């Protein structure tokens, strides 16, 4: 199956890939990765970064702290499931 966002990827002058949250969400759906919590955290970080200019410093810091808290809650859920989850 072709991944829809791959042909729309952009590259910055330093060669790093630039993908927006919408394209990343399409990628997650296309690769059936929507159930992987660490990728959902990445998506939340991307969305937060895209809205950063619209938020006050306090709002940004609070949302970032919320994401960090959720990431920490993931803990070691993957232990014993490495092969299943990380292929």
ABEGO torsion letter per residue (X at the ends): XBBAAAAABBBBAAGBBBBBAAAAAAAAAAAGAAABAAAAAAAAAAAAAAAAAABBAAAAAAAAAAAAAAAAAAEAAABGAAAAAAX
